[in-house]
Amino acid sequence: AIASFSKAILYNPFDHLLYSNRSACWANVGNHIQALDDAQICVLLNPGFAKGYGRKGLAEFYLGRWTDAKNSYEAGLVLDPGSASLEQALQALKKRPHRPTHMILFAPRFLDLEQLFEQLEDPEGLTDEFVQQRETLLNLQLEYLTQTLHLDYASLMSFTELRDVFDQATFACGQLLSFAPAAVSRLKVAPWLLQ
């Protein structure tokens, strides 16, 4: 189905329904980043399409971006106040586990991230040997950094400190994947990092 919708999008790239349907397909196979991308295009093409906000909210929910999901569901309910699926999604969101965002601000000093970022400034030092020698610490550091990448967009825009941590996380992940991909792929956190 994804291939069929992708082909149809090539012929009609401005049809919001195609993006909405492909977003649902991506979500069904667990690729929530792609689902979010398509849902965002859907609501950009047709801001009055309530179901598009439901697709967007679902992807954000599964990516752990709960504030963004809440905003998306509520935007959909403004357009379609009687939508049972949007109401149910909003209720499910309220039952989700709470993740304390403020911990993201304090973890860097305990994980020696400054030293990691200094090393990442020198791509020639990012070798397989570097990764292997620091495997345990890198697993902890990268687990923290990949969790940072799941912050809500709304939270990121509200706090400068969170934006800085997010920027550092994307830089670190990108550098390691670019310069030591083989060694990084063997780390315990590799699946999270790649996602």
Salt bridges, closest charged atoms under 4 A:
ASP38 OD2 - ARG22 NE 2.56
GLU60 OE2 - LYS56 NZ 2.80
GLU74 OE2 - LYS70 NZ 2.99
